[in-house]
Amino acid sequence: MAEDRANGNRCCLICKIVHRIRLTDRTAYEPSALAIGPYHHADPPLQAMEMEKWICLHYILDLNRDVRLRDYLSLISGLENEARCYYTEEISMDSREFLQMLLLDSCFILVYLGRINAQGASVGGEQLKENRAYERKKEPTELSQINTACCPSVSGHSAVDIELNQFVKDPEGSPDQGICSSTVEWYNSSAVYDLLLLENQIPFFIVKTIYLFFSCNVTTTSLLTDSISEFMEGILYHFPKVLTEANRPKDFYHLLHLCHKYLKPSHNLEDDHHRYAANFHCLHFIFDISRKIFTFGRVQGMSHDQNMFHELDWSNSVQKFNRWLRAVDYHEAGMQFKKREFDEAKPHSLLDIRFRNGLMEIPCLPIDDKSSLLFRNLVAFEQTCPQVGDDITAYVVLLSQLTSTAADVTLLSQKGIIVHQMESDEDVSTLFTKLFEYVVFNFNGEHYLKSLCYAMEAHYQSRINRWMAWLWHNHFSNPWVGFAAIASAFIVVCSIMQTVLAFLSYME
């Protein structure tokens, strides 16, 4: 990523959501408690959290008094133009205001997410210790509070004191001053998800640069990225993830990009689904040829054979694929749905959907009131930054079409695939249907679920599978009916054998 920046390749822009998409759910794209970056910096409802940023800056300055405020500003002033290039919208802030915003937001991220700890920190080049906070790896994350004792008023930084008076009346007060104590928990919870909004980001190389400058002799940002990765794991704790402590992401453009990396599929599903679809069509072709031979005694004409091969070619038939069907439709065609169990030895991602022999295994998807926010911003990120792929978009499109009605959600909920906290299954269906609005997606493009399209369509279009499913749903779903059918078949076989034996006796 450093090479991308050096070459001027802005691989990951920070965009504003277009107006018509914003209208579908404004609250999913705009921060409710915390502004990060320039787009919502001046929004009046978000000013309460600005005090927290100034206290974080005080904290950073107090940890290493060898580095002054003007040193930080001088450092990031050389990166201003590069940082501005990450934003697609024209930033109206002047240079002073823009640099101040970058510094404050970076300090906030370093303290709250980077877990910089005052204990053991000293000037003179000694290594600055950090609290890695491993105990919260598997717990839901909320912004922790800074101890007031760790954030005293900083003396010797007159420039900070002057700036601080613009926002903070009492810099020695509690970090939560200005926020009613009864609403602190709400602010923390809301601020966590505000950090995952596409419009609410700053380029992460700014945070890294400040961290290295602050840490003096530290030459790597691995401790910082590990700590922030732990924070992200806390937010996504209820999703299956293939990334472990050993292979945590080290390079990402911003926090939403890091979240995107955690949800990427673990492997290419193309080979398994391709092989299944090809084998299935081969079997279907043999069955169809056998039926025609026994019915008509011969295969009629070479041109007819060629047409038949063309019709049964799976890769050609899928060119007509334009959407997935409802989960209930697939179920009625004999397809089975199952929750994919998580295996610590072979971990999988939320997006790792597997389809084999008519069985579709989907990892469990928890749904709550924050799910729409998360998926909307991840989809918007992919739609505005094609370089990162369209895996999340493909996954959302699949689910939005599998869950077109409440009956589909009910089916998947019964299988343990969807676990939701919404008022009804209809609400879940509506949530996913709205996620698909205004999304640009090519079903026949090179997305990671393309082979799944082939395999599912091949299974659904099979006359054998439909006949077997119809037979099962209508005649064998009741065990007594199934027993009667088996008994009837046994009687028929016995009758045939008796007839054959009688005929052989007559011939002798």
Secondary structure, DSSP 8 states (H G I E B T S, - for coil): -HHHHHTT---S-B----HHHHTT-GGGTS-SS---SSTTTT-GGGGGGHHHHHHHHHHHHHH-TTS-HHHHHHHHHTTHHHHHTTBSS-----HHHHHHHHHHHHHHHHHHTS-B-STT--SSS----B---GGGTTS--------GGGS---SS-HHHHHHHTTT-S-TTS-TTTTS-GGGHHHHHHHHHHHTT-TTS---HHHHHHHHHHHTTT----HHHHHHHHHHHHHHTTTS--S--GGG-----SSHHHHHHHHHS-SS--HHHHHHHHHHHHHHHHHHHHHHHHHHHSS---HHHHHHHHHHH-HHHHGGG------HHHHHHTT-EEEEE---SSS---TT--EEETTEEEEE-EEE-TTHHHHHHHHHHHHHH-GGG-SHHHHHHHHHHHHTSSHHHHHHHHHTTSEEE-SS-HHHHHHHHHHHTTT----TTSS-TTHHHHHHHHHHHH-HHHHHHHHHIIIIISSHHHHHHHHHHHHHHHHHHHHHHHHHHHHH-
